[in-house]
Amino acid sequence: MEKKIMNTWNPIKCQAQDNKIDIDVWGRHYTTENNILFSSVNVLGEEILSAPIRVVAKENGEDSQWTEIENFVLSKNDEKAIICGSMRSEVITVDVVSTIEFDGYTNIVLSAMPRTHTLYEDKAYGRQQVKGWSLDKLWIEIPLKKQYAKNFHYFPNRAGSPTPSFEGKSIPENRVASSREIPSSMAMNFMPILYVGDETRGFCFAADHCKNWQPEAANKAMEIIDGEKEVIVRLHLTDSAPKTWFRPDGSPKGPASHPITFNFNFQFTPVKPFPENPYKEKILHIDCFNGKIPIEYNDYLAGEVIEGSGENCYDRMKRLGVTTLILHEKWNPIQNCWIIGEDTTKRTMEIVNECHSRGIKVIPYFGYELSTLSPYWDSKCDEWIHMEAPNTIKDFSWYRKPNQRARHMCAGSGFSEALCEGIKKVITDFDFDGLYIDTICIPFGCFNTNHGCSFVDPFGNVQPTYQISSVREFCREIYKFFEERGGMFNPHISSCCNIPCYSFCHMNWDGEDVQWYIAGQGEDSIDAMTPDYIRTEYIGRNFGLNHELIAYTFDNWSFEDSMTIALVHGILPRPNIITEPLELMSPIWKAIDDFGIEGSQFKPYWLTDIDCGAEKTKLTYYEKNGKRLAFISNMSNTDNNAIDFKFSDTQKIYDALTGEEIKMPMSIQARKHKVLFIND
C-alpha cells in the first residue's frame, strides 16, 4: 500500500528544467542547478547557504575540475523524490543518488570511481587512455551563512567518547559542552549526528556509519570552519587514495577499481511547524527518579495526597489543571514487556477509566530493554542485544522489582519491529492516549554482528553502526499510528538531538543526563545550564519540535531552579511529583491559558535584548493585541534589585500569579523568576 503524507506536511513539489531541479517541502525550498548536490537551500524564507554544497577533490596532486555536470529526476510522488546526478574530472567520476522525503530528510549515496572512456569517446576519438588514477582527497563542504551557524551539537557525547577540539584544546567531556556556541574552527572524529544552526534554523548531518571513510587523522574526519562571513561543515570522506583501489602488491587497479560509496543524510531544520501553543498539554509524569511511589499506582492515585484532606490524586490532578498523566515503568511488572497480564490489566484499566472520567489523558511508559521475565529473553536476547564494543555487553547492574534484570536492546535489530507492533496493540487494548518511550531513540553505537551492526574500516578497525535510520522508521510508524487514532508520541531523547526522528515525534522530554552534571556543580549549579546550551538543544523552535525539561531535585538544585532556567527559553519543566512541583506549575499553566498564546508573537530575550539591570537576568514575552505575557528570570546567585524596563509610558505590569500590580524598579531574588502581565 502506498504510504500517505501525514497531516503535518504537504506533498513534495518537484520540477526540473534545463539541468535545474526545484524541490519544495514544508518550510524549505531546495535547488540543484549545475551541481550534483544542493546549490541553494531556502529555510523559512531565508537562504541558509553561502554558496552551493560542493564536492572537493584532489587528483594527481592538483585540484579536481568538474565537467559534464548533469542531474535529473528519476522518480517523484507525494512522499519523496529521487534525484540522480553525475559529474567527472580528468581522473574521477562521481555519481550521487539523493532521496528527498516530505519532511526534508535527504539520503545521499555518493559513489566515486576512476574515470574511463565512454562509448561515445570510443567511436569518435578512438580509445582514450586516462593518465593515472590518483585520488588524493574527496571532501564534501556545506557552506552556511554566518548568521545561521552560531551553535553546534554533536553525538555521541558520553563519557569516553571522542570530543572535538579547537585552538589546540579539547571540548570538555560533559553533556553541556556538546551543545553550545561555536567557539572557533573545530576538528572532530566522525560524528553520526552533527548539527550547526541558530535559534531559528540549521543544518544536520546524520549517518548510520562511516563505512569507507578514510580520513588522514581519525580526529579530523569532520570539521567546522569558522570564517568571517560563513561557516563551513567539512566532511573528510577520504584524504588519500581509497585502499580498495590497490592490489595486494600495492599497485593501482586503475579503471578496474570498484566504486567507493558513501551513505549519509542531510536535513535542514526546522523539520515541521512548531506548535502555535507549545504549552497546550499540562503533563504530570509520576514516579520518575524523585518521589518514588512504593505502592501500586492505582492504589496511590485513589488515595489522599495529604492525609485528612479528603482529596484523592485524581481529583487533585483535575483541580490543578493536569491534562495528561504519564505512568512510569512500574505500571508494568515486566520491564518494557508488551504482553500484559490479567492483574496488570485490571489495575491499569482502573487508572485509565478514572482519568478519562475527569478528562485526563493517560500515557504509559515503554523503553529500550528486554527483561529476564520476558518470554522473549532466551530466544531473542543474543540476537537483539546492544553491544558497546565487540562481543561486549554493557556492564550495567540496574534492576527493578519484581526482581529481574533488563538489558539494553539495539534498535537496529528485530527488537524495534517487535516492540512497535507490541506497543500498538497495548495502546489499542487499553485505550491509552499516547506513548512515552525511554532512550530507544538515542542511536548508540552497536557492535553486535548477530543483527548486522558494525563493520571493518579501511584500516582494519572494527567500527560501530548507529541506528539512526532504524530509529527514524520506528518513530515514523508510531507517529503515523497516533496521527490516525489521535494521541501524543513523546520520547525521552536526552543529550542527543536526533533530528532525523524529530519529524515523527510530538514532543521531546530532555535533560536527564545533564542533571548529574548539575548535581556535581555545588553552588554554581545555576551556571551549569548555560544559555547557549539551552538555546541549542532545548528551545525546539530551531528543530520544529516542542521540548519539556526534565527537572530532578538535588541539594543544590530545585524544581524552581528548573523553572527559572526554562521559562525564559519558551519551555516548561515537567512536574514528576504530585505535590510541590505540580503546585508550582499549576498557576503558570493557568496564566498561560488566561493570556491565550495562540496568535501571539514570541519575543525571546536573545532577539529583544531588553536591559534587565544584570547580565544574567533575562526577559522573554509573548505579545498580542498590545498585551504581553512575560517571563523574567534571574539566572544567577545574586539578587537583582535594579530591574527597570519600559515598553510604553502607559504600561501596567501585574504579577500574573497573584494579580498584584508591580512598580518599577522591581526586584527578583537569586535563582527566582516572575510571570508578568504587561498592558500598554
WOGI-V415716 format. One record per residue. RES is the residue in one small letter. PSI is psi in whole degrees, 0 to 359 (NA if undefined). Layout:
((RES;PSI) (RES;PSI))
This chain:
((m;134) (e;134) (k;150) (k;149) (i;129) (m;159) (n;337) (t;329) (w;170) (n;158) (p;149) (i;142) (k;131) (c;123) (q;142) (a;137) (q;129) (d;54) (n;21) (k;131) (i;129) (d;131) (i;130) (d;126) (v;174) (w;127) (g;355) (r;144) (h;119) (y;138) (t;133) (t;113) (e;119) (n;42) (n;158) (i;354) (l;179) (f;130) (s;342) (s;140) (v;113) (n;123) (v;120) (l;41) (g;4) (e;135) (e;128) (i;337) (l;143) (s;343) (a;166) (p;147) (i;136) (r;152) (v;121) (v;126) (a;160) (k;134) (e;137) (n;36) (g;2) (e;155) (d;136) (s;140) (q;120) (w;137) (t;174) (e;46) (i;122) (e;146) (n;153) (f;159) (v;119) (l;316) (s;159) (k;146) (n;189) (d;332) (e;324) (k;160) (a;138) (i;121) (i;131) (c;141) (g;150) (s;146) (m;166) (r;161) (s;197) (e;332) (v;327) (i;143) (t;135) (v;128) (d;144) (v;134) (v;115) (s;126) (t;109) (i;123) (e;170) (f;343) (d;10) (g;352) (y;127) (t;114) (n;130) (i;123) (v;111) (l;126) (s;134) (a;142) (m;153) (p;137) (r;142) (t;184) (h;159) (t;167) (l;322) (y;316) (e;325) (d;311) (k;321) (a;324) (y;359) (g;167) (r;124) (q;132) (q;122) (v;132) (k;98) (g;151) (w;36) (s;129) (l;110) (d;334) (k;156) (l;112) (w;156) (i;134) (e;128) (i;102) (p;123) (l;143) (k;139) (k;320) (q;342) (y;15) (a;58) (k;323) (n;161) (f;157) (h;142) (y;156) (f;139) (p;156) (n;25) (r;164) (a;131) (g;347) (s;148) (p;140) (t;150) (p;164) (s;153) (f;140) (e;39) (g;4) (k;151) (s;145) (i;136) (p;149) (e;74) (n;163) (r;325) (v;321) (a;340) (s;353) (s;107) (r;180) (e;141) (i;119) (p;324) (s;190) (s;143) (m;151) (a;150) (m;163) (n;170) (f;127) (m;122) (p;338) (i;126) (l;123) (y;137) (v;126) (g;192) (d;202) (e;1) (t;331) (r;168) (g;184) (f;136) (c;129) (f;137) (a;142) (a;143) (d;339) (h;170) (c;35) (k;130) (n;354) (w;141) (q;60) (p;152) (e;321) (a;133) (a;325) (n;14) (k;39) (a;332) (m;149) (e;151) (i;113) (i;111) (d;102) (g;181) (e;321) (k;351) (e;160) (v;127) (i;126) (v;119) (r;129) (l;115) (h;82) (l;316) (t;144) (d;13) (s;170) (a;133) (p;133) (k;332) (t;352) (w;10) (f;147) (r;167) (p;332) (d;2) (g;355) (s;146) (p;142) (k;338) (g;220) (p;347) (a;352) (s;139) (h;139) (p;141) (i;130) (t;140) (f;139) (n;120) (f;178) (n;143) (f;144) (q;122) (f;142) (t;158) (p;154) (v;346) (k;170) (p;136) (f;141) (p;137) (e;325) (n;93) (p;353) (y;16) (k;315) (e;131) (k;102) (i;135) (l;127) (h;102) (i;148) (d;26) (c;105) (f;280) (n;151) (g;45) (k;142) (i;120) (p;346) (i;176) (e;146) (y;320) (n;323) (d;320) (y;312) (l;332) (a;348) (g;173) (e;137) (v;312) (i;121) (e;129) (g;358) (s;335) (g;5) (e;121) (n;175) (c;323) (y;313) (d;325) (r;316) (m;316) (k;315) (r;324) (l;6) (g;9) (v;131) (t;340) (t;128) (l;127) (i;124) (l;128) (h;186) (e;336) (k;344) (w;334) (n;118) (p;336) (i;118) (q;120) (n;25) (c;136) (w;8) (i;120) (i;129) (g;171) (e;313) (d;317) (t;320) (t;315) (k;313) (r;319) (t;321) (m;328) (e;316) (i;313) (v;315) (n;317) (e;318) (c;313) (h;327) (s;341) (r;9) (g;23) (i;130) (k;157) (v;131) (i;131) (p;161) (y;135) (f;171) (g;217) (y;12) (e;163) (l;130) (s;152) (t;347) (l;354) (s;141) (p;343) (y;355) (w;306) (d;319) (s;336) (k;346) (c;308) (d;325) (e;322) (w;341) (i;147) (h;133) (m;125) (e;349) (a;165) (p;124) (n;30) (t;121) (i;137) (k;130) (d;88) (f;115) (s;12) (w;138) (y;170) (r;174) (k;146) (p;147) (n;123) (q;166) (r;130) (a;131) (r;151) (h;122) (m;158) (c;129) (a;347) (g;1) (s;184) (g;352) (f;317) (s;323) (e;317) (a;318) (l;317) (c;311) (e;322) (g;318) (i;315) (k;321) (k;317) (v;315) (i;317) (t;315) (d;323) (f;357) (d;40) (f;160) (d;11) (g;193) (l;131) (y;126) (i;137) (d;124) (t;332) (i;338) (c;1) (i;117) (p;71) (f;143) (g;136) (c;143) (f;11) (n;107) (t;347) (n;335) (h;16) (g;6) (c;154) (s;160) (f;169) (v;125) (d;174) (p;343) (f;4) (g;9) (n;140) (v;127) (q;149) (p;163) (t;152) (y;142) (q;40) (i;313) (s;318) (s;317) (v;319) (r;317) (e;324) (f;312) (c;322) (r;315) (e;318) (i;316) (y;316) (k;320) (f;315) (f;332) (e;325) (e;324) (r;348) (g;143) (g;175) (m;132) (f;114) (n;92) (p;165) (h;105) (i;92) (s;129) (s;27) (c;109) (c;80) (n;77) (i;322) (p;334) (c;350) (y;329) (s;322) (f;41) (c;150) (h;335) (m;151) (n;142) (w;111) (d;155) (g;0) (e;312) (d;322) (v;344) (q;321) (w;328) (y;315) (i;316) (a;333) (g;4) (q;2) (g;222) (e;343) (d;14) (s;327) (i;333) (d;347) (a;325) (m;78) (t;147) (p;320) (d;329) (y;311) (i;315) (r;339) (t;311) (e;334) (y;332) (i;335) (g;336) (r;332) (n;342) (f;332) (g;21) (l;127) (n;136) (h;149) (e;151) (l;126) (i;133) (a;92) (y;170) (t;141) (f;180) (d;330) (n;15) (w;124) (s;167) (f;325) (e;327) (d;316) (s;321) (m;317) (t;317) (i;317) (a;315) (l;317) (v;354) (h;11) (g;19) (i;171) (l;147) (p;150) (r;120) (p;136) (n;16) (i;141) (i;355) (t;249) (e;311) (p;318) (l;322) (e;324) (l;324) (m;327) (s;310) (p;333) (i;317) (w;315) (k;318) (a;321) (i;315) (d;321) (d;323) (f;316) (g;89) (i;326) (e;132) (g;0) (s;168) (q;134) (f;124) (k;86) (p;159) (y;331) (w;350) (l;328) (t;326) (d;51) (i;132) (d;115) (c;21) (g;354) (a;148) (e;323) (k;15) (t;122) (k;151) (l;128) (t;142) (y;160) (y;140) (e;134) (k;127) (n;43) (g;9) (k;153) (r;137) (l;116) (a;145) (f;126) (i;130) (s;138) (n;97) (m;52) (s;174) (n;14) (t;134) (d;147) (n;113) (n;15) (a;40) (i;120) (d;73) (f;161) (k;120) (f;325) (s;166) (d;340) (t;11) (q;145) (k;130) (i;130) (y;146) (d;116) (a;344) (l;334) (t;341) (g;358) (e;136) (e;142) (i;131) (k;149) (m;149) (p;150) (m;167) (s;148) (i;130) (q;162) (a;135) (r;24) (k;175) (h;166) (k;152) (v;127) (l;145) (f;128) (i;121) (n;140) (d;NA))
